[in-house]
């Protein structure tokens, strides 16, 4: 299983075991994942997907 480096809405950076990128109607690159630092469901985006 591939691991992806992500950043949660609070700025914590961690790896997620899977980060699904469904092609059907999404509102952006973010997904809800449980942050291991704050132990809450947070919106997270892959670290490499920052807009330039």
PDB file of N, H, CA, C and O in Angstrom:
ATOM      1  N   UNK A   1       0.845  -1.175   0.000  1.00  0.00           N
ATOM      2  CA  UNK A   1       0.000   0.000   0.000  1.00  0.00           C
ATOM      3  C   UNK A   1       0.891   1.239   0.000  1.00  0.00           C
ATOM      4  O   UNK A   1       1.851   1.326   0.766  1.00  0.00           O
ATOM      5  N   UNK A   2       0.573   2.164  -0.839  1.00  0.00           N
ATOM      6  H   UNK A   2      -0.207   2.093  -1.460  1.00  0.00           H
ATOM      7  CA  UNK A   2       1.379   3.370  -0.974  1.00  0.00           C
ATOM      8  C   UNK A   2       1.058   4.367   0.139  1.00  0.00           C
ATOM      9  O   UNK A   2      -0.098   4.525   0.531  1.00  0.00           O
ATOM     10  N   UNK A   3       2.088   5.029   0.637  1.00  0.00           N
ATOM     11  H   UNK A   3       3.027   4.901   0.318  1.00  0.00           H
ATOM     12  CA  UNK A   3       1.887   6.038   1.677  1.00  0.00           C
ATOM     13  C   UNK A   3       2.064   7.417   1.054  1.00  0.00           C
ATOM     14  O   UNK A   3       2.931   7.620   0.203  1.00  0.00           O
ATOM     15  N   UNK A   4       1.238   8.359   1.485  1.00  0.00           N
ATOM     16  H   UNK A   4       0.534   8.195   2.177  1.00  0.00           H
ATOM     17  CA  UNK A   4       1.256   9.708   0.948  1.00  0.00           C
ATOM     18  C   UNK A   4       1.501  10.699   2.077  1.00  0.00           C
ATOM     19  O   UNK A   4       0.891  10.586   3.140  1.00  0.00           O
ATOM     20  N   UNK A   5       2.381  11.665   1.861  1.00  0.00           N
ATOM     21  H   UNK A   5       2.876  11.757   0.997  1.00  0.00           H
ATOM     22  CA  UNK A   5       2.626  12.713   2.853  1.00  0.00           C
ATOM     23  C   UNK A   5       1.539  13.762   2.684  1.00  0.00           C
ATOM     24  O   UNK A   5       1.343  14.298   1.593  1.00  0.00           O
ATOM     25  N   UNK A   6       0.825  14.053   3.789  1.00  0.00           N
ATOM     26  H   UNK A   6       0.985  13.617   4.675  1.00  0.00           H
ATOM     27  CA  UNK A   6      -0.286  15.004   3.752  1.00  0.00           C
ATOM     28  C   UNK A   6      -0.137  16.032   4.867  1.00  0.00           C
ATOM     29  O   UNK A   6       0.603  15.831   5.830  1.00  0.00           O
ATOM     30  N   UNK A   7      -0.864  17.145   4.712  1.00  0.00           N
ATOM     31  H   UNK A   7      -1.465  17.308   3.930  1.00  0.00           H
ATOM     32  CA  UNK A   7      -0.883  18.210   5.719  1.00  0.00           C
ATOM     33  C   UNK A   7      -2.338  18.463   6.097  1.00  0.00           C
ATOM     34  O   UNK A   7      -3.181  18.680   5.227  1.00  0.00           O
ATOM     35  N   UNK A   8      -2.634  18.436   7.406  1.00  0.00           N
ATOM     36  H   UNK A   8      -1.950  18.260   8.113  1.00  0.00           H
ATOM     37  CA  UNK A   8      -4.014  18.656   7.847  1.00  0.00           C
ATOM     38  C   UNK A   8      -4.297  20.159   7.929  1.00  0.00           C
ATOM     39  O   UNK A   8      -3.391  20.977   7.764  1.00  0.00           O
ATOM     40  N   UNK A   9      -5.538  20.509   8.180  1.00  0.00           N
ATOM     41  H   UNK A   9      -6.273  19.845   8.314  1.00  0.00           H
ATOM     42  CA  UNK A   9      -5.961  21.908   8.239  1.00  0.00           C
ATOM     43  C   UNK A   9      -5.262  22.684   9.353  1.00  0.00           C
ATOM     44  O   UNK A   9      -5.151  23.907   9.276  1.00  0.00           O
ATOM     45  N   UNK A  10      -4.789  21.986  10.388  1.00  0.00           N
ATOM     46  H   UNK A  10      -4.879  20.992  10.451  1.00  0.00           H
ATOM     47  CA  UNK A  10      -4.058  22.644  11.470  1.00  0.00           C
ATOM     48  C   UNK A  10      -2.570  22.773  11.177  1.00  0.00           C
ATOM     49  O   UNK A  10      -1.834  23.348  11.979  1.00  0.00           O
ATOM     50  N   UNK A  11      -2.110  22.244  10.035  1.00  0.00           N
ATOM     51  H   UNK A  11      -2.708  21.777   9.384  1.00  0.00           H
ATOM     52  CA  UNK A  11      -0.713  22.372   9.637  1.00  0.00           C
ATOM     53  C   UNK A  11       0.169  21.199  10.013  1.00  0.00           C
ATOM     54  O   UNK A  11       1.376  21.239   9.770  1.00  0.00           O
ATOM     55  N   UNK A  12      -0.399  20.155  10.599  1.00  0.00           N
ATOM     56  H   UNK A  12      -1.379  20.123  10.796  1.00  0.00           H
ATOM     57  CA  UNK A  12       0.392  18.978  10.957  1.00  0.00           C
ATOM     58  C   UNK A  12       0.702  18.165   9.710  1.00  0.00           C
ATOM     59  O   UNK A  12      -0.184  17.932   8.888  1.00  0.00           O
ATOM     60  N   UNK A  13       1.948  17.730   9.557  1.00  0.00           N
ATOM     61  H   UNK A  13       2.668  17.920  10.224  1.00  0.00           H
ATOM     62  CA  UNK A  13       2.366  16.930   8.408  1.00  0.00           C
ATOM     63  C   UNK A  13       2.558  15.492   8.879  1.00  0.00           C
ATOM     64  O   UNK A  13       3.225  15.245   9.884  1.00  0.00           O
ATOM     65  N   UNK A  14       1.970  14.545   8.147  1.00  0.00           N
ATOM     66  H   UNK A  14       1.429  14.745   7.331  1.00  0.00           H
ATOM     67  CA  UNK A  14       2.071  13.135   8.495  1.00  0.00           C
ATOM     68  C   UNK A  14       1.842  12.305   7.251  1.00  0.00           C
ATOM     69  O   UNK A  14       1.498  12.850   6.201  1.00  0.00           O
ATOM     70  N   UNK A  15       2.024  11.001   7.345  1.00  0.00           N
ATOM     71  H   UNK A  15       2.304  10.559   8.198  1.00  0.00           H
ATOM     72  CA  UNK A  15       1.773  10.125   6.208  1.00  0.00           C
ATOM     73  C   UNK A  15       0.453   9.402   6.409  1.00  0.00           C
ATOM     74  O   UNK A  15       0.087   9.042   7.528  1.00  0.00           O
ATOM     75  N   UNK A  16      -0.249   9.198   5.316  1.00  0.00           N
ATOM     76  H   UNK A  16       0.049   9.491   4.407  1.00  0.00           H
ATOM     77  CA  UNK A  16      -1.510   8.462   5.335  1.00  0.00           C
ATOM     78  C   UNK A  16      -1.312   7.190   4.516  1.00  0.00           C
ATOM     79  O   UNK A  16      -0.695   7.220   3.451  1.00  0.00           O
ATOM     80  N   UNK A  17      -1.837   6.080   5.014  1.00  0.00           N
ATOM     81  H   UNK A  17      -2.339   6.056   5.879  1.00  0.00           H
ATOM     82  CA  UNK A  17      -1.669   4.796   4.332  1.00  0.00           C
ATOM     83  C   UNK A  17      -2.313   4.818   2.952  1.00  0.00           C
ATOM     84  O   UNK A  17      -1.764   4.264   2.000  1.00  0.00           O
ATOM     85  N   UNK A  18      -3.445   5.438   2.843  1.00  0.00           N
ATOM     86  H   UNK A  18      -3.891   5.888   3.616  1.00  0.00           H
ATOM     87  CA  UNK A  18      -4.084   5.573   1.524  1.00  0.00           C
ATOM     88  C   UNK A  18      -4.753   6.933   1.484  1.00  0.00           C
ATOM     89  O   UNK A  18      -5.319   7.384   2.480  1.00  0.00           O
ATOM     90  N   UNK A  19      -4.688   7.568   0.365  1.00  0.00           N
ATOM     91  H   UNK A  19      -4.228   7.202  -0.444  1.00  0.00           H
ATOM     92  CA  UNK A  19      -5.279   8.893   0.197  1.00  0.00           C
ATOM     93  C   UNK A  19      -6.069   8.861  -1.098  1.00  0.00           C
ATOM     94  O   UNK A  19      -5.548   9.237  -2.149  1.00  0.00           O
ATOM     95  N   UNK A  20      -7.339   8.409  -1.039  1.00  0.00           N
ATOM     96  H   UNK A  20      -7.762   8.104  -0.186  1.00  0.00           H
ATOM     97  CA  UNK A  20      -8.119   8.195  -2.258  1.00  0.00           C
ATOM     98  C   UNK A  20      -8.349   9.478  -3.049  1.00  0.00           C
ATOM     99  O   UNK A  20      -8.756  10.504  -2.503  1.00  0.00           O
ATOM    100  N   UNK A  21      -8.084   9.394  -4.322  1.00  0.00           N
ATOM    101  H   UNK A  21      -7.754   8.560  -4.766  1.00  0.00           H
ATOM    102  CA  UNK A  21      -8.327  10.521  -5.227  1.00  0.00           C
ATOM    103  C   UNK A  21      -9.375  10.100  -6.249  1.00  0.00           C
ATOM    104  O   UNK A  21      -9.045   9.776  -7.390  1.00  0.00           O
ATOM    105  N   UNK A  22     -10.614  10.104  -5.842  1.00  0.00           N
ATOM    106  H   UNK A  22     -10.883  10.367  -4.915  1.00  0.00           H
ATOM    107  CA  UNK A  22     -11.685   9.675  -6.722  1.00  0.00           C
ATOM    108  C   UNK A  22     -11.868  10.678  -7.845  1.00  0.00           C
ATOM    109  O   UNK A  22     -11.719  11.884  -7.645  1.00  0.00           O
ATOM    110  N   UNK A  23     -12.186  10.183  -9.005  1.00  0.00           N
ATOM    111  H   UNK A  23     -12.308   9.203  -9.167  1.00  0.00           H
ATOM    112  CA  UNK A  23     -12.379  11.040 -10.163  1.00  0.00           C
ATOM    113  C   UNK A  23     -13.784  11.645 -10.205  1.00  0.00           C
ATOM    114  O   UNK A  23     -14.000  12.652 -10.879  1.00  0.00           O
ATOM    115  N   UNK A  24     -14.726  11.053  -9.503  1.00  0.00           N
ATOM    116  H   UNK A  24     -14.551  10.235  -8.955  1.00  0.00           H
ATOM    117  CA  UNK A  24     -16.109  11.535  -9.542  1.00  0.00           C
ATOM    118  C   UNK A  24     -16.287  12.743  -8.635  1.00  0.00           C
ATOM    119  O   UNK A  24     -15.976  12.682  -7.446  1.00  0.00           O
ATOM    120  N   UNK A  25     -16.774  13.813  -9.180  1.00  0.00           N
ATOM    121  H   UNK A  25     -17.027  13.862 -10.146  1.00  0.00           H
ATOM    122  CA  UNK A  25     -17.141  15.049  -8.491  1.00  0.00           C
ATOM    123  C   UNK A  25     -16.500  15.259  -7.128  1.00  0.00           C
ATOM    124  O   UNK A  25     -17.026  14.825  -6.103  1.00  0.00           O
ATOM    125  N   UNK A  26     -15.397  15.909  -7.134  1.00  0.00           N
ATOM    126  H   UNK A  26     -14.969  16.262  -7.966  1.00  0.00           H
ATOM    127  CA  UNK A  26     -14.767  16.273  -5.869  1.00  0.00           C
ATOM    128  C   UNK A  26     -14.627  17.785  -5.830  1.00  0.00           C
ATOM    129  O   UNK A  26     -14.605  18.443  -6.870  1.00  0.00           O
ATOM    130  N   UNK A  27     -14.536  18.319  -4.657  1.00  0.00           N
ATOM    131  H   UNK A  27     -14.554  17.785  -3.811  1.00  0.00           H
ATOM    132  CA  UNK A  27     -14.485  19.767  -4.494  1.00  0.00           C
ATOM    133  C   UNK A  27     -13.065  20.298  -4.351  1.00  0.00           C
ATOM    134  O   UNK A  27     -12.862  21.453  -3.975  1.00  0.00           O
ATOM    135  N   UNK A  28     -12.107  19.472  -4.647  1.00  0.00           N
ATOM    136  H   UNK A  28     -12.272  18.534  -4.953  1.00  0.00           H
ATOM    137  CA  UNK A  28     -10.710  19.868  -4.535  1.00  0.00           C
ATOM    138  C   UNK A  28      -9.867  18.677  -4.139  1.00  0.00           C
ATOM    139  O   UNK A  28     -10.370  17.555  -4.077  1.00  0.00           O
ATOM    140  N   UNK A  29      -8.594  18.901  -3.872  1.00  0.00           N
ATOM    141  H   UNK A  29      -8.185  19.812  -3.922  1.00  0.00           H
ATOM    142  CA  UNK A  29      -7.699  17.787  -3.550  1.00  0.00           C
ATOM    143  C   UNK A  29      -7.833  17.299  -2.111  1.00  0.00           C
ATOM    144  O   UNK A  29      -7.274  16.255  -1.777  1.00  0.00           O
ATOM    145  N   UNK A  30      -8.545  18.007  -1.254  1.00  0.00           N
ATOM    146  H   UNK A  30      -8.999  18.856  -1.525  1.00  0.00           H
ATOM    147  CA  UNK A  30      -8.630  17.657   0.159  1.00  0.00           C
ATOM    148  C   UNK A  30      -9.508  16.452   0.446  1.00  0.00           C
ATOM    149  O   UNK A  30     -10.451  16.165  -0.293  1.00  0.00           O
ATOM    150  N   UNK A  31      -9.192  15.757   1.516  1.00  0.00           N
ATOM    151  H   UNK A  31      -8.427  15.990   2.115  1.00  0.00           H
ATOM    152  CA  UNK A  31      -9.968  14.612   1.990  1.00  0.00           C
ATOM    153  C   UNK A  31     -10.031  14.690   3.499  1.00  0.00           C
ATOM    154  O   UNK A  31      -9.169  15.302   4.130  1.00  0.00           O
ATOM    155  N   UNK A  32     -11.054  14.070   4.085  1.00  0.00           N
ATOM    156  H   UNK A  32     -11.754  13.573   3.572  1.00  0.00           H
ATOM    157  CA  UNK A  32     -11.141  13.983   5.542  1.00  0.00           C
ATOM    158  C   UNK A  32     -10.351  12.775   6.018  1.00  0.00           C
ATOM    159  O   UNK A  32     -10.634  11.647   5.615  1.00  0.00           O
ATOM    160  N   UNK A  33      -9.374  13.005   6.865  1.00  0.00           N
ATOM    161  H   UNK A  33      -9.144  13.922   7.192  1.00  0.00           H
ATOM    162  CA  UNK A  33      -8.577  11.932   7.455  1.00  0.00           C
ATOM    163  C   UNK A  33      -8.389  12.241   8.937  1.00  0.00           C
ATOM    164  O   UNK A  33      -8.484  13.394   9.358  1.00  0.00           O
ATOM    165  N   UNK A  34      -8.124  11.209   9.716  1.00  0.00           N
ATOM    166  H   UNK A  34      -8.046  10.272   9.374  1.00  0.00           H
ATOM    167  CA  UNK A  34      -7.875  11.419  11.144  1.00  0.00           C
ATOM    168  C   UNK A  34      -6.407  11.772  11.336  1.00  0.00           C
ATOM    169  O   UNK A  34      -5.517  10.984  11.015  1.00  0.00           O
ATOM    170  N   UNK A  35      -6.172  12.960  11.863  1.00  0.00           N
ATOM    171  H   UNK A  35      -6.895  13.599  12.124  1.00  0.00           H
ATOM    172  CA  UNK A  35      -4.812  13.429  12.105  1.00  0.00           C
ATOM    173  C   UNK A  35      -4.266  12.741  13.348  1.00  0.00           C
ATOM    174  O   UNK A  35      -4.915  12.767  14.394  1.00  0.00           O
ATOM    175  N   UNK A  36      -3.085  12.125  13.260  1.00  0.00           N
ATOM    176  H   UNK A  36      -2.558  12.104  12.411  1.00  0.00           H
ATOM    177  CA  UNK A  36      -2.520  11.456  14.429  1.00  0.00           C
ATOM    178  C   UNK A  36      -2.028  12.435  15.498  1.00  0.00           C
ATOM    179  O   UNK A  36      -1.862  12.038  16.652  1.00  0.00           O
ATOM    180  N   UNK A  37      -1.795  13.689  15.151  1.00  0.00           N
ATOM    181  H   UNK A  37      -1.931  14.011  14.214  1.00  0.00           H
ATOM    182  CA  UNK A  37      -1.311  14.673  16.124  1.00  0.00           C
ATOM    183  C   UNK A  37      -2.437  15.224  16.978  1.00  0.00           C
ATOM    184  O   UNK A  37      -2.296  15.316  18.198  1.00  0.00           O
ATOM    185  N   UNK A  38      -3.573  15.600  16.349  1.00  0.00           N
ATOM    186  H   UNK A  38      -3.687  15.525  15.359  1.00  0.00           H
ATOM    187  CA  UNK A  38      -4.670  16.201  17.112  1.00  0.00           C
ATOM    188  C   UNK A  38      -5.826  15.214  17.312  1.00  0.00           C
ATOM    189  O   UNK A  38      -6.793  15.543  17.999  1.00  0.00           O
ATOM    190  N   UNK A  39      -5.746  14.009  16.726  1.00  0.00           N
ATOM    191  H   UNK A  39      -4.960  13.743  16.168  1.00  0.00           H
ATOM    192  CA  UNK A  39      -6.722  12.927  16.890  1.00  0.00           C
ATOM    193  C   UNK A  39      -8.142  13.322  16.488  1.00  0.00           C
ATOM    194  O   UNK A  39      -9.109  12.827  17.067  1.00  0.00           O
ATOM    195  N   UNK A  40      -8.272  14.200  15.511  1.00  0.00           N
ATOM    196  H   UNK A  40      -7.487  14.602  15.041  1.00  0.00           H
ATOM    197  CA  UNK A  40      -9.584  14.619  15.017  1.00  0.00           C
ATOM    198  C   UNK A  40      -9.647  14.449  13.508  1.00  0.00           C
ATOM    199  O   UNK A  40      -8.621  14.412  12.829  1.00  0.00           O
ATOM    200  N   UNK A  41     -10.864  14.347  12.994  1.00  0.00           N
ATOM    201  H   UNK A  41     -11.698  14.377  13.545  1.00  0.00           H
ATOM    202  CA  UNK A  41     -11.020  14.316  11.544  1.00  0.00           C
ATOM    203  C   UNK A  41     -10.753  15.716  11.020  1.00  0.00           C
ATOM    204  O   UNK A  41     -11.384  16.686  11.441  1.00  0.00           O
ATOM    205  N   UNK A  42      -9.826  15.802  10.114  1.00  0.00           N
ATOM    206  H   UNK A  42      -9.313  15.014   9.772  1.00  0.00           H
ATOM    207  CA  UNK A  42      -9.446  17.101   9.541  1.00  0.00           C
ATOM    208  C   UNK A  42      -9.387  16.985   8.026  1.00  0.00           C
ATOM    209  O   UNK A  42      -9.160  15.905   7.481  1.00  0.00           O
ATOM    210  N   UNK A  43      -9.588  18.086   7.371  1.00  0.00           N
ATOM    211  H   UNK A  43      -9.772  18.963   7.814  1.00  0.00           H
ATOM    212  CA  UNK A  43      -9.376  18.145   5.939  1.00  0.00           C
ATOM    213  C   UNK A  43      -7.868  18.139   5.725  1.00  0.00           C
ATOM    214  O   UNK A  43      -7.139  18.903   6.358  1.00  0.00           O
ATOM    215  N   UNK A  44      -7.406  17.268   4.823  1.00  0.00           N
ATOM    216  H   UNK A  44      -7.998  16.648   4.308  1.00  0.00           H
ATOM    217  CA  UNK A  44      -5.963  17.165   4.568  1.00  0.00           C
ATOM    218  C   UNK A  44      -5.725  17.139   3.067  1.00  0.00           C
ATOM    219  O   UNK A  44      -6.548  16.633   2.304  1.00  0.00           O
ATOM    220  N   UNK A  45      -4.596  17.687   2.657  1.00  0.00           N
ATOM    221  H   UNK A  45      -3.928  18.098   3.277  1.00  0.00           H
ATOM    222  CA  UNK A  45      -4.207  17.694   1.250  1.00  0.00           C
ATOM    223  C   UNK A  45      -2.803  17.115   1.133  1.00  0.00           C
ATOM    224  O   UNK A  45      -2.008  17.229   2.066  1.00  0.00           O
ATOM    225  N   UNK A  46      -2.492  16.500   0.006  1.00  0.00           N
ATOM    226  H   UNK A  46      -3.138  16.407  -0.752  1.00  0.00           H
ATOM    227  CA  UNK A  46      -1.118  16.015  -0.208  1.00  0.00           C
ATOM    228  C   UNK A  46      -0.151  17.194  -0.182  1.00  0.00           C
ATOM    229  O   UNK A  46      -0.468  18.260  -0.710  1.00  0.00           O
ATOM    230  N   UNK A  47       1.007  17.022   0.414  1.00  0.00           N
ATOM    231  H   UNK A  47       1.264  16.157   0.843  1.00  0.00           H
ATOM    232  CA  UNK A  47       1.979  18.099   0.549  1.00  0.00           C
ATOM    233  C   UNK A  47       2.471  18.565  -0.822  1.00  0.00           C
ATOM    234  O   UNK A  47       2.715  19.759  -1.000  1.00  0.00           O
ATOM    235  N   UNK A  48       2.621  17.688  -1.771  1.00  0.00           N
ATOM    236  H   UNK A  48       2.424  16.718  -1.627  1.00  0.00           H
ATOM    237  CA  UNK A  48       3.109  18.060  -3.093  1.00  0.00           C
ATOM    238  C   UNK A  48       2.099  18.741  -3.988  1.00  0.00           C
ATOM    239  O   UNK A  48       2.433  19.088  -5.121  1.00  0.00           O
ATOM    240  N   UNK A  49       0.863  18.949  -3.522  1.00  0.00           N
ATOM    241  H   UNK A  49       0.592  18.667  -2.602  1.00  0.00           H
ATOM    242  CA  UNK A  49      -0.173  19.527  -4.398  1.00  0.00           C
ATOM    243  C   UNK A  49      -0.399  21.005  -4.165  1.00  0.00           C
ATOM    244  O   UNK A  49      -1.451  21.527  -4.533  1.00  0.00           O
ATOM    245  N   UNK A  50       0.576  21.708  -3.553  1.00  0.00           N
ATOM    246  H   UNK A  50       1.430  21.283  -3.254  1.00  0.00           H
ATOM    247  CA  UNK A  50       0.421  23.133  -3.302  1.00  0.00           C
ATOM    248  C   UNK A  50       0.395  23.904  -4.616  1.00  0.00           C
ATOM    249  O   UNK A  50       1.191  23.637  -5.516  1.00  0.00           O
ATOM    250  N   UNK A  51      -0.525  24.861  -4.722  1.00  0.00           N
ATOM    251  H   UNK A  51      -1.172  25.077  -3.991  1.00  0.00           H
ATOM    252  CA  UNK A  51      -0.610  25.667  -5.950  1.00  0.00           C
ATOM    253  C   UNK A  51       0.535  26.669  -5.979  1.00  0.00           C
ATOM    254  O   UNK A  51       0.920  27.228  -4.952  1.00  0.00           O
ATOM    255  N   UNK A  52       1.069  26.883  -7.173  1.00  0.00           N
ATOM    256  H   UNK A  52       0.756  26.428  -8.007  1.00  0.00           H
ATOM    257  CA  UNK A  52       2.210  27.801  -7.315  1.00  0.00           C
ATOM    258  C   UNK A  52       1.794  29.055  -7.994  1.00  0.00           C
ATOM    259  O   UNK A  52       2.617  29.947  -8.202  1.00  0.00           O
TER     260      UNK A  52
END
